[in-house]
């Protein structure tokens, strides 16, 4: 007999483990299938920069001991300028963060099966009835949640997501020591998270320095594999090559050395999802494109998607006869668009325009950001098109016309 649970979750990343944490705390029988062996977890899935905000820590009761460094500011750099804004942040030790979520959910009653790779949805009577894993094994559940990240085997099989390669962002990061965080002529990056807009080092994307304490920092590059990247890319240079180019030419890294084994790679899709649920099924975290398109922050949004899915599952299972219909699960779609990733399409459009702009426009953007008040910045970050116009100039019209033509050609 295949074992039966209230909820079966594929993937023990932050979203999957948080969903298990919430549901187990409510007394539901939850099983989480994780592809990695328990002894190695999370060796190959330790893929995040770990940049987030204290509001996430407090909202989800995350202990301070998984934080490498609390930061005081966010810095945005262009090739020749920078903008600084006071804003509290937290750089997580991502592996420790993931282990905490798993252990805490286990203490609340969630069951984990490591070395269990989800391979497909178990379908019975044309409905999702569980998860098949490792080829010939399965678990049954009233509700199935896909939290496997960009691979999304269940969500893609069920037609919930259609992920396009040109919407996939790839990234590489190393942890360094010996970084000169307050180098003359650059912003002081002590206790800061910095994003750099510079096509020489991240064509069609951005690079970053996140201070993790003392003279150490997480340093990385990411970009979307689309026409904006191709527009500025150097022939024959891959993502490791761009990171090396930055390390070799930026004086802040003159005496820096890479920390052995502290290398992370990952990918995420940046596109508006068609849907996030169907009968007896929800997709959370990076299984659907949840990463913030402007700033690349995905942890908080992934955690919020997990909490939203857990609340919908709780409602569906609270009836004497569980209601796991597509209509019942669609409440999660509304929560996702209203609370997890509001204005996703507008924010994505703004992101693509930003990556389309040339390097000299990034320098002008730093001036614009310094001149704008906090209300304008907040509204722009929230996807307000009217606020965005305050950062646009008459000289941008040719660029906007080219961008519009490119958008129309791709639609």
N, C-alpha and C positions, 0 to 999 in steps of 0.2 A: 504494500500500500504506500502510495506517495504521501508524505506528511503534509498536513494542511495547517496554514497559519491565517491570521487575520490579514497581515500585510507581509509581502515579500519584496525586498529591496535589492536591486542589483547595483553594487558599488558602495565602498565604504569611505568615500571621500567626505569632505565637510558637509555636503548636502545630504548624502545618503546616511551618514552617521547621525546628523542632527535630526533627520526625519525619524530614525529609529529611536533616538533619545526622547523625542516628544511623544511618540506613540507608546513606547514602553512605559513611560511615566504615567500614561493614561490607563495602563493595565492591559494593553493589547498584546497578543502573541505576534512577535515580529522576528523575522529572520533576515539577515543581511548576507548576501553572497559577494565575496571579494576575491578577485582573481589572484592577488598576490599571496604567497605563503605567509603564514602568521609570523614566522621567525624573521622575515625580511621586511615586513610591512613597516613604513611605506617607502621602500627603497626605490622602486621605479615610478611611483606615483607622487613623488615629492617634487611637484612641478610649479609651485606658485612662488612669486616674490614674497608673499606673506604680508603685503601692505594693506592695512585696513584702518579702521577708526575706533576710538574708545567706545562709541555708541554701539558697535557690534559686540564688543566684549561685555558691556553691561546688559545689553538686550538678551544675550544668550548665556549669561553667567559663565564666562570664560575666565579662568584664573590668570593672574599676571605672570605666573611662572612659565607660560608658553610664549611670552613676549621677549624678543631679543632687545628691543629698544623702543621707548616711547619718544615720539618726535614732536617737535613744536611748530614746524612750518612745512609748507609745500612750496617748492620752487619749480618754476618752469623756465627752461633755458631755450634760447634760440642760438644760432651760430655766433652772434656778437652781442647778445644782451640777455637779460633775465628779469623775471618778475617773481616777487616773493609775497606770500600771504601767510599770516599766522593762522595755523589750523592744527589742532592736535591730531596725532596719528599714532599708529602702533605697527611695528615691523615684527611679524610673528616668526618663531622657529616653526616652520610649517609642519615638519614631521612630528614634532611634539604636540602641536595643536591637533593634528589628526589622531594621534594616539590617545590624547585626552578624550576626544569625542567618542571614540570607540569604547574606551574603558568605562566612561561614565554611562554610556547607553547599556553596556553589559551589566553594570551594577544595577541599572533600573529594570533589567530583565530581558533585554534584547539578546537574541542568539546570533552568533556569527559563524559562518563557514568560510574559512580561508582556503586558498587554492581551489576556489569554485568559480570558474569563469562562465558567466551567463552567455549562452549561445543562441537563445531564441525564446520567444513567448510560447508557453503551453496553451494551446487553443483547444477548447472543447465546446461543441454546439455553437460554433462560430463566435465564441466569446473568449476573452483572456481568462485563463484559469490558473495561471502560475508562471513559473520560469523554468526553462530547461537549461541545464548547465553541464559542463564537462562532457558534452556530447550525448551521454546516455542516462543522465540523472535529471530529476525534476523535483520541485516543491510546488504545492498548490497553495493558493491564497485567494481571499475575497478581492483584494486589491494588490496590484503590482505597481511598483515605482522603479523607473529607470533612472539611476544616478551614476551611470558609467562614464559620463563625460562625452567628449567629441566622438568617440566610437559609436555610441548610441545604438547598439545592436537591436534592442527591443523597440525603441521609438521609431527607428527607420523601417524595421520589418512591419510595424503596424501603420506606417504611413503618417505618423504624427509629425515627424520632422523630415525635411529634405535639405540636407546640408550641402552647400555648394563649395567646391574647393577654392574658388576665388574669394570666398568670404572667410577663409580660414586664416587666422593669424598664427604665426609660429614665433617662438621666442627661445632664447638661450640666455642663461645667467650663470655667473661665477661669483663666489664670495672671495673678496680680496682683503688682505691686510697691508698696512703701509700706505693707505690712500691719504693724500693731502687734502683734507676736507675744507680748509680755509686758505685756498691758494690765491695770491694777489691777482686781481682782475676778474675773478669769478665770485659767484655768490658763496657765502659761508654755508656749507652743507652740514655743519655740526647739528645733530638732532633734527635732520630734515629728510624729507622724501623729495627727490628731484626727478622731473621728467624733462628730457631734452628733445626738442623738435629740430632735426637737422638731417637732411637727406643724404649728407655725406656718410653718415654713420647708421642711419636707419631709414632708407628710402621708402616712403609711403608708410611710415610708422614712427616709433620713438625709441629712445634709449633712456636708461635711468641709473641713478645712484641712490640707494637707500642706506642711510647710516645705521649700522647695527651695534655701535658702541666702540669706544676707544678709536683706533685708526682703521676700523674694519667697515666694510660696506658690501651690500649686494649690488652688482653691476651687470646690466644686461641690455639686450636689444630685442625688439620684436617688430614685425610688420605684417600687414595683410598681403597675401600672395595674389594681388590683382593688378589692374592696369596702372594704378597710382604708384605701386612699387616699380613696375616695369618702366614707367616714365622717367624715373630718377636712378634706376639701378646701374651699377657698374658691371661690365661684362665679366662673367666668370667668377663673380664674388658671391659666396653663400653667406648664410647668417653668421657663421663663426668668423668668416673673413671680415665682416663689418665690425664685429666686436673687437677683433684683433686690431683693425685699423684705428678704432677709437682709442684703445689702450695704448697703442704705439705712438699716437700723436697728441694726446691730451696730457699736459704736464702734471696733472693731479695724480697720474698713475706712474710717474717716472720711477718711483721707488716701491711700487706696489707689487705684491706677489699673490698668485692664486692659491687658495687654500685647497689642498689635495682632497679630492672626493666631494667638494662642495660645488658641484656643477649640476644645474637643473635645466631640463628642456621641457617644453610643453606646447600645446596648441589650444586654440579656442575659436569657435565660429562667431563672427560678428554679423548677424543678419536678423531681421525680424522673423520670429517663428510663425508658421501658418496656424499652428495650434499647439497645445501642450498636454492634451488629454484625449482619451476616448473611453469606451466602455471598460470599467474596471482598471483603468490605467492612467498614470500621470508621469510626466517627465520633469525632472528637477535639476538644478545646478547647471553644469556645462553641457548636459545632454541636450538642452535647448539653449540657444544663444542668450546667456544671462549676463555675460561680462559687460560692464559699463563701457559703451562705445567711445566715450570721450576720454576717460581716465584709465581704462583697463582694469579697474577694480572689480573683482568677481566674488570675493569671499563673502562680503556682507549680502550681496544679492543672492548668492547661492544658498546662504543660510536662511534668508527670508523666503526663498522659494520652497525650502524644506518645511519651514513652519507653516506656510500656506497649504502645502499638500497634506501635512499632518492634520490640520484643522478640517480640511475637506474629508479626509479619510475618517476622522472621528465622527463627523456628522453622518456620513454614509453608513457607518457601522453601528450607529447608536439606535437605529430602528430595530424592532423585533425581527423584521425581515430585512437584512442589509440592502440598501439601494445603491448599487454600483453602476447604474446606467450611465450612458454618455451625458445625459442631461444633468445628473447628479455630479459627475466629475467636472462638468463645465464650469461649476462655481470656481474651481481652481483657475481656469482660464481668466475669469474676470478678476480674481485676486492678483494673478500674475501681471496683468496689464495695468491694474489700478495701483498696486502697492509694491510689487517686486521691480518692475521695469517700466514705469510710466513714460509716455512720449518716446518710446523706443525708436520708432521710425524717424521722427524729427531729429533725435540725438544722433542716429546713425548718419543721416544726411549731413549734419554739421561735422561729424567726424570725417566723412569722406571729403568734404570741402577743405577741411583743415589739412589733410594729408595730400590733397591736390595742390595746395599753395606752394610756391617756390620758397627757397630759403630766405630771400630778402623780405618776403611778406611775413615770415615768422618774426623777424626783427621788429617790424612795424607792429605786429600783434602784441609784443611786450609793452610797447608804448601805449597801445590801446587799453591793455589790461590795467596799467598803472593809472590811467585817466578815468577808468570806469569806477563807479561806486559799487559797494558790496551788493546792493539790490540788483543791479544789472548783472553782475557776475553770477549771482544765485539763479536769476531767471534764465540766463544763458545755459547754465549747467543743468537746469530743469527742462531744457528743450523749448524755451519760449522764442519763437521766430521773431517777434517784434523786438525783443531785447537784443537778439543777434544783429539786427540792423544797425544798432548803435556802434558795432565794431566793424562796420562795412563802410568803405570810402568810394567816391566816384572813380578813383583810379583802379578799383577792383572790378569794374564792369567788364573789361575784356576777359579777365580770368573767370568771372562768373558765367559769361556767355560760353566760354570753352567748356567749363564744367557742366553746364546745362546740356550742351550738345552731346557730351560724353554720356551723361545720364540717360538721355533720350535714346541714344544709339544702343545702350545696353538693356533697355527696358523691353 
